[in-house]
Amino acid sequence: VQLVESGGGLVQAGGSLRLSCAASGRTFSSYTMGWFRQAPGKEREFVAAITRSGDRLYYADSVKGRFAISRDNAENTVYLQMNSLEPDDTAVYYCARKRILLGGSVEDGSAYDYWGQGTQVTVSS
C-alpha cells in the first residue's frame, strides 16, 4: 500500500488549500482514512478522519468549522479542504490508513498502519 499526499504549499493567513492523498491498491474503500499533522518541535496530532463510506466525519477541535475531509472511493483518494488557514496550521500533513482488526480511536496515530510521506503546509501571517 502506498499513500501519496499532494497539494501543500505556502499560503497567507485566511487562505485555503486542498490536500489530496492518493492510495494504491483495490481495497481503499474498506478503510477509514485519517489526516494528521506535525509542526516543528511538536508531537504529531490528529486533524480529521472519515469512515469507509464517508458517513461519519471526525475533526480535531482546532480545525472544526474550517477544515473538511472527504473521499472518492472510485478514485482511491481522500481530501482535506482547509479554509481560513492560520499560522498555527503550519505543519507537515500526513494521510494514513486505519487498521481494521485492532480497532482503536480515530484520533490515535497508533491505530493506523500505513502513512504517506507528508506534504508541507506553511501559513504566513
VENRABEL-V192668 format. One record per pair of residues at least 6 apart in sequence whose ideal C-beta (glycine too) atoms are under 6 Angstrom apart, sorted by sequence separation. I is the first residue (numbers start at 1). J is the second residue. If there is no record, write none. Layout:
i,j
I,J
I,J
//
This chain:
i,j
11,17
38,44
50,57
71,78
104,111
36,44
49,58
70,79
36,46
37,47
7,18
36,47
48,59
69,80
7,19
35,47
57,69
99,111
7,20
35,48
47,60
68,81
98,111
6,20
46,60
98,112
99,113
34,49
67,82
5,21
47,63
96,112
32,49
33,50
54,71
66,83
78,95
97,114
3,21
4,22
66,84
32,51
48,67
50,69
96,115
3,23
48,69
50,71
94,115
95,116
2,24
94,116
1,24
29,52
1,25
94,118
92,118
93,119
92,120
93,121
90,122
90,123
89,123
87,123
85,123
87,125
29,73
33,78
35,80
28,76
58,106
39,91
23,76
38,91
37,91
38,92
22,77
37,93
20,77
21,78
49,106
36,94
20,79
35,95
19,80
46,107
34,96
18,81
17,82
44,109
31,97
32,98
16,83
31,98
15,85
34,106
13,86
36,109
11,85
13,87
19,93
21,95
5,95
3,95
21,116
13,123
3,114
5,116
8,119
4,116
8,120
10,122
11,123
12,124
13,125
1,114
3,116
8,121
5,119
//
